[in-house]
């Protein structure tokens, strides 16, 4: 199965600066040309299939505009590879605390490159979101060009600068249907000097999520909490990560181990082994080996997650203690199970179910995102009318019944 949607036209625009981007969008409005916004191409299959006449390739708007380590702030152009940003921050022992995932292999394009604009536009975060928040919590400012061909900026370089504060929040999770971002200013944090991960084996999903909920209520500053379970062929694994200065990490890990050993044998990993464990979980590597299978992303109360997974079946990755769950399902079952699954989300306290990976025709029939209420649909349409009245940017990415995919 190839998840990446292929545009049936060779027409492709490569703006090298915001002025060229403005001209491309203005011309597209004049001739009625719909544009698919692409950075590195890793997430073209995330969301509803785009209907476009040409590709707007943003990879030419790349580079670090400024980086002030002492102020914990960096401004980068939207097409900048995430790997380049990570490397620059690592030299100063800093990082993007929201732990952006790399879904290139997961979506079947291992040679594609994640860009920061796509991460922000999709509001994607890794396991540390439980402690550090999502991209929208780290974005201090944005610049871009809306669907009218107008440049805009919102926010600034500091947390205290609230000029246009809502614009950065709005752009995070908008999936490019409002504007093409040209740059983002991000808050960065010192990288933790030490990390330890505690691994427990043999807990079923219900016991694991119950335990994770209890531990997350403790004042232990857990930076990641996950359970690999569901219908896994190997033994289920439950994991907790603590990070920080050495003495603090060692004390917290010892306290957790003493509390948890009565549930299961506890094994600890640290340093590179721990980082590898969480990067694989962050990037959904366990699902990448089976590209033909579909994957749902569920957002719900962690205490109800095991019940929903048990009703559906399939291998599951519980992140953030179960508040986000990825479930693998055979493509032939998706359409049959979708209505019941989304009904269960409502019964689970207002959660939502996103068809995170599936062929384009299946996403088109089922809808990638969870249906919204009428009031939210109308609000979304008013916002889009303000930014892109002619619907030329990423047309179809968020269907009329879909939610903003940013949780």
N, C-alpha and C positions, 0 to 999 in steps of 0.2 A: 504494500500500500504506500502511495506517495501522498503525504499530507499537504505538501506545499502546493498552493494554488498557482497555476501557470496562467499568466496573462497572454491572451491570444493575439498580441500585437507587439511588433518590435519597438514601438515608440517608447522612449525612455528619456527622462529629463534629469540632468545632473547639475543642479545649481551649486555654484562654488561660493556664493555669499548670499546674504539676505536680499540684496537688490535683485539678483537673478531669480531668486525664489519668488519675490513679489511679482516680477514680470511674467513668470510662468503661470502663476495662479490667476493673475489678471487676464492673461490671454485665454486661459482655460475657461474662465467665466464667460468671456465673449463668444467663444466657439462652442460652448456646452460640453467641454471635455472633462470627464471624471478621472480623478487621479488616485492611484493607490500609493500611499506613503510607505516607503521601505527604507530601513536603515541598513542593518546587517543581514536582514532576511530570516532571522531565527524564529520570528513569531507571526509569520504571515498566515499560518494555519490556526492561530488562536483567535477565536471569535467567529462570527458569521462570515461566510464567504463575501469578499469584496467584489463589487461590479465596477470595473474600471476600463477606461479607454487607453490609459498610459500609466507608466510607473514614474513616480516622483522619488528618485534615488537621492537620499540625504547624506550618503556616505562622504560627499565632498566637503560638508560642513563639519570638519573634525579638528580637534586640537584643544589643548588646555589654554584658556585665555589668561587665567591667573590662579595661583595656588598660594595661600597664605597659611602655612602650618601653625604659626603662633596664634592665628585667629580662628583656626579650625574651619576654614572655608575654602572651597574650590569652585571655580567657574569653568565649565567646559562646553564646547559646541556639541550639539545634539548627536552628530554622527561619530563621536569619539568612542572607540572600542572600550568596553568596560575593563578589559585586561590592561589597557594602557593606563587607565585611572588607578587601578589597583597597584600597578607597579610604581607609579609616582608616589602614591600614599605610603606604600610599604617602605620606601626609602626614608621616610620620616616617622616610621612606626605608627602610622595612622591607617584608618580603613573606613569604608562605607559600612556603617553599623547595621544597616538593614539587610546586608548579605545578599546582594542580587543574584538570582539563579541564572544558570546558563542552560537553556533548553534546546540548544542546537541539535544535539544528538537525539534527545527525546522526541523532537518533531521531525527527525529523519534527515536533517541537514547538518552533518557534523562539521562541514567546512565553513558554514556560515559563522558570522561574527556578531556577538551581542554588542549593541551600542547603548549608550546611556539614555538617549532619547526614547528608545523603545521600552527600556525598563521603566522609565518614569511614565510614559504614555499608558502602559499596561499596569502600573502600580504593583510591580512584582517584587516580593521580598522572600527571603529565606527563613530558616528556623529561628534566627535571632529576633525576628519581628515580635515575638512574645515579650521581649524586654526592650528592644530599641525602636519598635514601630516599623512603618512601611516607608517607601520612597516619599509619599506625600508628607510624612513627618520630618523628612530631611531636606526637602526642597525649600530653599529660602527665596529663590527668584527664578523666573522664566522669561524668555524672549521668544517670539515666534511671529508667524504670519497666519492670519485667519483665512477662512474660505472666501472672504471678500477681497483678499489681496492687500490687507492692511497690516502693517507691523504693529506690534504691541509688546509691552513688558509689564510684569507684575512682580511685586516683592522687591527684595534688594539683597544686600550682602550680609546682613545681620538678622538675628532673630527679632531684635527690637524694631526693625524697620517693617511697618505694617502697611506701607503704601501698596495698594493693589493686592493685599494679602490673600484674598480669596481666589485670585486668578491661578496661582501655583497649585492650590488645592484642587481647583476645577480641572486643570490640565492633567493631573495625576489620575490615571484611570479613564481618561476620555477616549483612548484608543485611536487618536488621530482624527476623530470625526468633527472636531472643532477647529483645529489649527495644526500646522506643521511647526513643531518646536525648532528653534535655531540654536538655543543655548539654555543651559540650566545652571543655577548656582546652588551648591549643596553644602550642607553642614556635614563635617567629618568628625570623627572621634579618635582618640588614642586607641591603638590596637591592644587588646589584653595581652600582657606578657606571658601568661600561663593559662592553660585550660586542661581540665580533666573531664572525661566522660565516663559515667557509670553505666554499665550494661547489665541488664537482667534478662534471663531467658526463661521461657516456659509459661509466662503469664498469658491467660486468654485475654481477648480484647476488653471485656467488661472489667476485669480486675486491673488490667493495665491502665485504662483510662481513669478508673476510680483512684488508683494510686497516684497517677500524675496530677489529678485535680487536687488531692490532698497535699502533695509536695509543693505544687505551685502556690498554694495558700500560705506556705511557710516563708519567713523572711530570709530566704537563701539566695535570692537574685539568680535564679535559674535562667540561663541564656538560651536554652533549647530543651525541648521535651517532646519525644516522639515514640511511636510504637509501630513496628513493622509486623502486621498481623493479617487478619482476614483469612482468606483461603490460601495462605502461603504453603508451599510444599515443604519448606524447611521450618525449623523451630522459630516461633515468634521471638522478637527481640524488643526490649523496651530500653530507652536511652534517655539520660539526663546529662546536661552539660553545665559546668560551672566555670567561670572565667574571672580573671582579675590578677591581683598581686599574689605572689606565691603563698605566703602564710595564710591569707584569707581563703584562697582556693583550697589549700590542703585541709584547713579546718572545716570548711563547709562540706567538702567531699567526704571527710571522715564522719561527720555528723550524719550525712545522708546515708552512707554505707551502714552505719550502726542501726539506723531506723529500717532500712530496706532488706537486710540480710534474712529476716524472718519470712519474707515473701519468696525469696529466690536467692540463689548464689549470685553474688555481685562481683563483676570483673571491671577493672578500671583500665582505660587507655588514655594516653595523653600525647601532647606534642603533635607530630606529623600524623600518627595513626588516628588520633582524634579528629584532626582537621580533614583527613581523607574520608572518614566515616560521615561527617556532616556535609561535606561537599557532594558526596554521592547521593545522600538523601535530598539535599537542596536541589540538585539537578534531576531528580527522579530517574536516576541511573538504572534502578531495578526494573523500570518499565521500558527503558530504551531498547532492551534486548528483544522485545516483542512488539515491533512497530505496527503490526496488523491489528493489535488489540486497541480498543477505545479506552479512554480514561476520563472519568468524571472527577470534578473537584467539588466537594461539598463544604459549605460553610455553615456550621451549626453549633449548638451548645455541646461542649466536649463530653458532658455527662450523658448525652443522648446518642453520641456517635456510634458506639458499639452496637446499639439496638438497630440503628439504620443499616449499618454494614452487614449485620447478621441477616437482616431481612432481604438484602440484595444478593449477598454472596460475592466472592471474588477477592483477589489479593488487595490489601489495603495498606496505605501509608498514612498513619495519623501524625499530623504535625501540630505544634502548639498545644500539646496535651489533648488533642482530638478536636479542637475547634475548626481545623482545616483537615479534610480527609481526601486523599486521592484513591480512587477505586478502579481497578482494571476490569473491563467487561468486554466480552466478545462482540464484534460489530453487529452480528445478527440478532443480539438481544437488546440493543440500545433502544430502538424505536418502541418495542413492546414495553420495556420497563420505564421509559421516560416519564409518562404521566403519573404512574404510581410513586416514582421516586420524588418527583416535584411536589406531589401531595404530601408525602412524608416530611418534606422540608417544612411545609407550613405547620404540620402537626408537631414538629420538633421545635417550635418556638420562633418561627419566622426565619429559618435558614434559607439558603439558596443552593441550587445545583447547577453547575456549569459543565457543559459537555466540552471538556478541556482539550481532548485530542480525538479526532474522528475525521473520516473522509469528508470532503466538501459537500457532497450531495446529502450525506446524512446530517451534517450540521445545518444544512439549509432546510431539511424537512423537520427536524426536531427542534432547532433553535439552539445556538450555543449557550446562551445565557438564560438565566431564570426569568420567567415572565414577571413584569412589573404591574403594579396597580395602575388604574387609569390616571390617577392624579400624578403619579411619578412619570408616566409616559408623556402627559401633557406638559409637565414642567421640563422634561428633557427636550421636547420639541421646541419649546419657547427659547431655551438656551441655544439650541442648534440654529434656530432661525436668526438669532443675533450674530452668531459667529460665521455661519456658512449657509446662507439662505438658499443657495442654488444646489446644495448637496453635492458638491464636487469632490470633497475630501473623504476618502475611505467609505464610499457609498455602500451601504449594506453591512458594514462591520458590526454595528449595533442595530439589530433589527428593530422593527416598530414595537415588538413585544418584549424586547430584551432589557435586562438591567444593565447598569454601567459596569461591568465586570470587575470593578475595583472594590475589593472588600476591605 
